[in-house]
Amino acid sequence: MKRCIVCGEPGERHHIVFKNEGGFDFPLNFIYLCSEHHRGKNGPHKNRIVDLKYKINMQNELFNNLTGKYYTIDDIMKILSINPRQAKVLISNLLKYNQGYKSEDIIKKLMGGKFYYEFMIDEDYHDWWNIPEEEIFLKKAKAKGFEYEDSVHW
């Protein structure tokens, strides 16, 4: 039986990058948490800071494991302990260079399509800071009573 990494009680598997965020089933994307540390108020499902810390830790592990610039599909399967089907899904839509697939592209895909940074843990950080400028403009315009049928093209 796997144990909670926080308290040592019996644990259940938690995907660090959730499947609905584009997460994959591979060993670095799993940790074991008891029900309280998994779904409780201080667990990653209800606490953004805890969730971000787990994601940043996983991302750092990926950068530590994928230190080269390029990797072949065989390298990826071996390093990440994934099967050929998982590897095929992982590399789909990734640009393949003569030397292989770029480590940054692999990591970004494994992280659900984005990178995570320490400054995101700050309580004053808001995800809406990552909203494209066009969306912010349209929301402000709508709040002032302006309506646009189509989106604005920059």
Buried (B, 14 or more C-beta within 10 A) or exposed (E): EEEBBBEEEEBEEBBBBBEEEBBBEBEBBBBBBBEBBBBBEEBBBEBBBBBBBBBBBBBEBBEEEBEEEBBBBEBBBEBBEBEEEBBEEBBEEBEEEEEBBBBEBBBBBBBBEBBBEEEBBEEEBEEEEEEEEEEEBBEEEEEEEEEEEEEEEE
